[in-house]
Amino acid sequence: MRLHGQDGSGYFSLGQGDWGEVSSKLFTSPRLATYAWFMATLSPSKLYHYRATITSVYDGDTCTADVDLGFKVTVRGEKIRLARINAPEIRGENRKARLASRDYLRDLILGREVLLKTIKDKRGKYGRYLGEIIVKKGRRNLNVNNALVTAGHAVFAEY
């Protein structure tokens, strides 16, 4: 049983049979502080982070993902609209810009495991979840939404 640290995935690990040990020892004074810290780390902003695998990219700000909800539950084929940005739509006037935006996003995330941060599990007007996508790029984490704007393939937008 480990209550004092994290295993790097952001989750505490409790082995099978540890719950009895937790309940019997948790409320001693040193354990109470640990329990309070553990509960404080479960803020609402952290409840909406998921691991996901990107299965397709439609345009520069819309993709499809298989979202891991934890406990061996996966939602397949969930449409994700990248929050805070607007990229050229796939149907429209400037074909070259549309395709460049889509291809840039494909190069960054298609087929890769990402961290998906949904905006309070809220859906947009077309039924897509609004989210930020973080992808591992070398040793750094890259916010894909910001990267699209930085590369000139999208603009920041309020909606």
C-alpha positions in Angstrom: 0.0 0.0 0.0 1.3 3.5 -0.8 -0.6 6.5 0.4 2.4 8.9 0.8 3.4 9.2 -2.8 2.3 8.8 -6.4 3.4 6.3 -9.0 3.9 8.8 -11.7 0.5 8.2 -13.3 -1.3 10.5 -10.9 -3.1 7.6 -9.2 -2.4 6.1 -5.8 -1.8 2.4 -5.7 -3.6 0.2 -3.3 -3.2 -3.6 -3.6 -6.0 -6.1 -3.1 -6.8 -6.4 0.5 -5.3 -3.1 1.4 -8.7 -1.4 2.1 -9.1 -3.1 5.5 -5.6 -1.8 6.4 -6.5 1.7 5.1 -9.7 1.9 7.1 -8.1 0.6 10.3 -5.1 2.9 10.1 -6.2 5.9 8.2 -7.6 7.9 11.0 -4.6 7.8 13.3 -3.2 11.4 13.4 -0.3 10.9 10.9 -2.7 9.1 8.5 -5.4 11.7 8.8 -3.0 14.4 7.3 -2.2 12.0 4.4 -5.9 11.3 3.9 -6.7 15.1 3.9 -3.9 15.7 1.3 -5.2 12.8 -0.8 -8.7 14.2 -0.9 -7.4 17.7 -1.6 -5.7 16.4 -4.8 -9.0 15.3 -6.2 -10.0 18.9 -7.2 -12.6 19.2 -9.9 -10.0 20.4 -12.4 -8.2 17.1 -12.1 -11.3 14.9 -12.5 -11.6 15.6 -16.2 -8.2 14.4 -17.4 -8.1 11.2 -19.5 -5.7 9.1 -21.4 -6.8 8.8 -25.0 -5.6 7.5 -28.4 -6.3 9.6 -31.4 -7.9 7.4 -34.1 -8.6 10.1 -36.8 -8.3 13.8 -37.5 -11.1 15.4 -39.5 -9.8 19.0 -39.8 -7.5 21.4 -37.9 -9.6 21.5 -34.7 -11.6 18.2 -34.7 -10.4 14.7 -34.0 -11.8 11.3 -32.9 -10.4 9.5 -29.9 -10.7 6.3 -27.9 -10.9 7.6 -24.4 -9.7 5.6 -21.4 -12.1 6.3 -18.5 -10.2 4.0 -16.1 -11.2 0.7 -14.6 -10.8 -1.0 -18.0 -13.6 1.2 -19.5 -12.9 2.8 -22.9 -15.2 5.0 -24.9 -14.4 4.5 -28.6 -15.0 7.0 -31.4 -15.5 10.1 -29.3 -15.5 13.3 -31.3 -13.2 16.0 -29.7 -13.3 19.7 -30.6 -10.1 21.5 -29.6 -11.0 24.2 -27.2 -10.0 27.9 -27.4 -9.0 27.7 -31.1 -10.5 27.9 -34.5 -8.8 26.4 -37.6 -10.0 26.5 -41.2 -12.9 24.2 -41.9 -12.4 21.3 -44.2 -15.1 22.7 -46.5 -14.5 26.3 -47.5 -12.5 28.6 -49.7 -8.8 28.2 -49.0 -8.1 24.5 -49.7 -4.4 24.8 -49.1 -4.7 26.3 -45.6 -7.4 23.7 -44.7 -5.3 20.8 -45.7 -2.1 22.2 -44.1 -3.9 22.7 -40.8 -5.4 19.1 -40.9 -2.0 17.6 -41.9 -0.1 19.4 -39.1 -2.6 18.1 -36.5 -2.3 14.6 -38.0 1.5 14.7 -37.7 1.2 15.7 -34.1 -1.4 13.3 -32.7 -2.7 10.7 -35.1 -2.3 7.2 -33.6 -0.6 8.5 -30.5 -1.5 8.3 -26.9 -2.3 11.7 -25.5 -3.6 13.4 -22.4 -7.1 14.8 -23.0 -8.3 17.6 -20.7 -12.0 18.1 -21.3 -13.7 21.3 -20.3 -15.9 20.2 -17.5 -17.1 17.3 -19.6 -19.2 19.8 -21.6 -20.2 19.2 -25.2 -20.2 21.9 -27.9 -23.2 22.8 -30.1 -22.4 19.9 -32.5 -22.2 17.3 -29.7 -18.4 17.1 -29.6 -16.5 17.3 -26.3 -14.4 20.5 -25.9 -10.9 19.7 -24.9 -7.2 20.4 -24.7 -4.8 17.8 -26.0 -1.3 17.3 -24.5 1.1 15.1 -26.4 4.6 13.9 -25.4 7.2 15.4 -27.8 10.6 14.3 -26.9 11.1 14.9 -23.2 8.5 17.7 -23.1 4.7 17.9 -23.0 3.2 19.9 -25.9 -0.1 21.6 -25.7 -1.5 20.8 -29.2 -4.1 23.6 -29.1 -1.4 26.2 -28.5 1.0 24.6 -31.0 -1.6 24.9 -33.8 -1.8 28.7 -33.1 1.9 29.1 -32.8 2.5 27.4 -36.2 -0.1 29.6 -37.8 -2.7 26.9 -38.5 -5.3 28.2 -36.1 -6.3 31.3 -34.2 -7.5 31.7 -30.6 -11.3 32.1 -30.4 -14.1 32.4 -27.9 -17.1 30.3 -28.4 
